[in-house]
Amino acid sequence: MAELRTIDKSDVSNKTVVLRVDFNCPIKNGKILDSYRINCSLDTIQYLFTNGVKKIVILAHLGRPEGKFKKELSLLPVVNNFAEQMADFGLGDLNIKLLEYKKDIRDCVAEAKETKSRITFLPNIRFWKEETENKADFAKELASLGDIFVNDAFSTCHRSHASVVGITKYLPSYGGFLLMKEIKEIERNVKKPASPALAIIGGAKLETKMPVIQSLAKRYAKILVGGLVAVELMKKIKRDKKTLAAFSPEKIILPLGFKGAKKQDIDEKSANKFSELVASAKTILWNGPLGKFEEKPFEKGSKIVAAAVAKSAAYKLVGGGETNEMLKVFGIFDKMDFVSTGGGAMLEFIGKGKLPGIEVLKK
């Protein structure tokens, strides 16, 4: 298998690095509510400066502006929080600058090249439709910003975007420390998990979760399915004999019942059964809440199982925006061994074993 090119194998001394990060954080009233994703990339940035980098140009997105400038999706709150984190890291004197949005990316690129700041943020990269369309000319403009490209945004690696895939055609490209860690943790706990291994799959969108369930079923003893995924899977099993044959009731554990008119939570008996299975696991992988946890009447199923997971001595790997938010609401986020910054990327990586943004970084 081709080896991933990583930043620790490159000479960054006196070079300008174009760094793709995922700082897509929740924001309210102009303030970052959770800076976890920002914190996760600080090791890469510290490494670059420790090893003599001349300048870093950061590419990041926020929300889904759909190729249009939207003031409410400005990176300003992100940059302000990032500056605070850098100060705590002992790197607070770098004159961090966020450029103003200009319709023509070439104008932003020209300004980025002229600025004396050691760290320069381009505006929300998704303000330009050419980013998600992966236009070659747009990718070339981004590449002209530096000498080296570093991708430290695992959670965007399932997207074939200009700042993830396209740019790698025009610059020597490497994976950052966060990307390396994500790959290592997910691969280890999917391919060689401590046995018995157990997965908890919830949330919605059966079509995205089905490949994950099928992949994990090859090496995991139990797959506990809840949320809307369980509702959809039960319907599919009833109308499709092939699906029924593919899902062993000894391995794929579905809820015994649900709460709420729209089946917004698994029932307490199911939650207790799930918790018993959790107690005997050596590896636990969790993606997706088991109910509509953000509403008090429907948090109980997820809360019961989350308490069992927190108490377990198993290695605990979790991922997905809603899953991470749920663990914070329940106050057990810090009880997990590894929290992935990716939701869709984590699922696709488990299901397919590869991602576009990672493949382009291999030798």
N, C-alpha and C positions, 0 to 999 in steps of 0.2 A: 504494500500500500504506500502511496506517495506520502512523503512527510510534510507536515505543515511548516511553512517558513515563519519563524517567530522573531520578534524584535530583539530578543537577547542574543540572536546570532548575527546582528547587523551592527555596523559602525555608524552611529548617529552623530558623532562629534562634528560640530560646526555645520550641521545640516538643518534645513527647514523640513519639518515633518507635518504632513497633512494627516490629521487624526480623526477618524470617524468614531464617535461615541454615541451611546443612547442615554441622553439626559431627559427622556420623556417622562417627567415627574408630574404627579398630581399637584395642581395649583388652585388656591382659593384666595380671592382678594389680593392677588399679586404676590402671594407668599407660597413657597414650596411647603407642601404638607409632609412629604416623605423624600428625603435626599439619598435613599439607599443606592439608586443607580449612579448618582454622581460619585458617592463614596467609593463605589466598586472600581472606578477607573483611575483613582488617584495613584495607585501603585505604578501604573504604566507611565503616568505623567511625571511622577517623581523620578522614575528610572531614566526617562529621557533627559531631564535636567541634570541629574547626577552624572550622566555620561556625556555631557557637553553639547546638548542640542542647541542650535542657534535660535530657533523660533518654532512655535507650534501654531498651526492654523487648524481650528476645530470645526468640524462639520457635525451638526446635530439637528434633530427635528423635534417638534412638539405638536402633539395632536394630529389632526387630519385636515389641513388647510385646502387640500385638493387642488394644488397648483395655483393658489391665489393668495395675495397678501392679506392677512387678517391680524389686526393690531392685537387682539386678545390672545393670539398665539405667538407673540413675540418671545424671544428667548431671554429677555431682560431679567425676569425673576430667577431663571436658571443660572444666568451668568452671575448675578448678585450672590446667590447661594454658593456657587462654585468658588467665587472669590473668598468667601468666608472660610470654606473648607481648605482652600490653599493656604490661607493665613494660619490655620490650625496646624497645617502640615509643615510650617516653616518656610513657605514659598509665597509670602504675601506681598512681595515687592516687584512683581513681574509686569505691572502696568497692563492688566487684562482689559481687553477692549471688545465690545460688540459693535459690528458694523451696521449701519442703517441699510434697510432694504432698498435695492434699486432693481427696476424691472429687468434690465439687461444684466445678466450674471457677469459679463465682462467688466462692467463698471465696479462691481463689488470685488472682483478678483484684482483689478488694478489698484484699488484702495488698500486691499489686504497686503499687497506687495510693498506698498509705500509706507505703511504704518510702522512705527518703531516699537510697538508693543511686542513683548516676548510671547504672549498668548493672544491670539486674535480669533474671535468667533465670527464666522459668517452668519447672516440671518438664518432663521429657520429654513433648512435646506429644501423642505417640501413646499415652500412658497412658490417654487418654480416647478411647473408641470414636467419639465424635461428630466427632473430627478426621478420620478416614479416611472417615466417612460424610458429611462435608461438611454437617453440620446447621446450619441458618441461625441458630438461637439461640446455638449455640456460637460461630459466626463473629462474631456481634454482640458477644458478651462479649469476645472477643479484640480486636475493633475499639474497644471502649470504653476500652482501655488507653492509647490515644494519639490524636494529631492527624493523623498521617501513617503510612502503611504502606509499607515498603520490602522488596522481595523480592530477596535476594541468594543464593538457593538454586537455582541452575540445575538441579541434580541431582534436585530434587523437582518440577520444573515439568511433568513428564508426569503428575503426580497431581492429580486434582481434589479436593483436600483443603481443609478449612476454613481452615487457615493459609496456603494457597497461592492458592486461587481464591475461596472464600467471603468472606473478609475484605475483598476488594477492592470488594464491593458497598456497604460502609459507611464506607470511608475513602478520601481521595485516595491513590492508589497509584502507586508508582514502582519502576523497576528499579535495583538497586545496581550498583556498578562491576564486580563479578565477573560478574554476569548479563550486563551489556553486553559484556564481553570474550568470554565464552563464545559468545554469539550472533554477534559479529563474526568470530571466528576460524573457527567451524564453517561459517557461511554463505560466507565468502570461499573456504575450501578445498573446499567442495562445489560452489558455483556457478561460481567462476572460479579453479580451481586452476592453478598453474604446470604446464605440460605438458612431458613426459608425466606423468600422474598415476597413482598406483598405490595400491590399498587392500589391506590384509591383514585378513581377517575370520576369526576363529576362535571358540573357546569352544563354547558349547552353544546350544540353542533355535533351531532353524532358522526357526521361525515368526516370531521377532522379528528375525532377521537377513535373511530373504528380502526384505522391503521395502527394506532398506538396500542390499543387493546390487543390486537392480533400479534404485534411485535413482542409485547411484554409477556404474552401468554406462553411464548416459547421457553422462557427462562424463569418466570415468576410462578410461585405455587398458587397464589390467589390474586384475582383482580376484583376489587370491590367497586361496583358501579352505582352511582347515585345521581342526583340532580336530574335535569331534563334529558341528559344522555341516557339514563336508565329508562325513562318514560318512552323515549324514541326507540330504544333498543328492544324493549318489550313488544312494542307495536310491530317492529320489523320481524321479530322472531315468530310472532303469530301469523304473519302473512307470507313468510318466506322460509320454506323448509331447509334450504341450504344454510341460512343463518342459524337456524335451530341446531343443525348438525355440527356447525363450526364452533358452537359455544357450549362447552361442557359445564353442567351445573355444579360440578365439583370444583371447577377452577374459576369460572365467571360467576360471582355472587351478586345477585340482584336483590333489591329491597323486597321485603315481604309485603309492605304496604306504604302508603303515602299519606301526608296530611295536607289539607287545603283543597278547595274545589278544583284548583288547577295543578294539583300535585306539586305544591311549592316546597315540600320537605319530605324526607323519608320519615317513617314512623319510628317511635321510640324503641320498639322491639327490634327493628332492623338496625338501628344505631347501636344498640347493645350487642347485637350479634356481630356487627362489624368490629366493635371494640374488643370483643373476645378474640377475634382473629388477629387483630393488631397486636395484642399482648404477646403472641408467640412468634412474631416476625423478627428477623435479624436485619432486614432491609425494608424500608418503607419509602415508596415514591408516591407523591400526592400532587395531582393537578385537578383543580376544579372543586368548588364547594358542593356539598350534598343537598343543599336547599337554598332558598332565597334568604341567606343568613342576615342580610342587611335589614330585614324586617323581623322584629321581635317574635311574632307568632311562628316564624319559620326558621329560626336559628338553631333550634334544639338538636336536630339530628347532627348537623355539622359540629356543634359545640361538644356533644357527647363524644364523638369520634376524635375530635381535635384534642380533647383532654387525654384520651387514651394514647394518642400519638405522642403527645408531649411527655407523658409518663414513661413511654417505652424506651428501652435501652438500645433499640435498633438504630442503624444508621438512617437518618431521615433526610431525604432530598425532596424539596418542593419547588414548584414553579408555577407562574401564571399570575397576572395582575390581581384577579379576584381572590385567588388562593392566598397570596401574600397579604392582601388587605384583610382577609378574614382572620388570618393568624395574628395580625396586629390588633384587630378588634377584640379577639379573645385573649390577648396578652401573652401569647406563647411563641411569637416570632423568633425570639432568641433561643428557643429550645430546639430549633431545627439545626441540623449539621451543615447543610448547604442549601441556600435559597437562590435559585436561578433568576437572572434578570429577564429571562425569556419566557413567554407563554406559548405563542404560536410557533416560535423557533424551536423551543424545547420539544413540543409535540411532534413537529415535522422531523426533527433530528432523531427522535426515538423511533418514529414510524418508518423513515426512509434510510436512516443511517448517514445521511449527508445533507448539506445545505449549499446553495449557490455561492453564498458569501465566503464559505470555508473552502470549497473546492478550488476557487481561483487563487487561494493562498498556498496551495500545495506545490511542491517541487515537481 
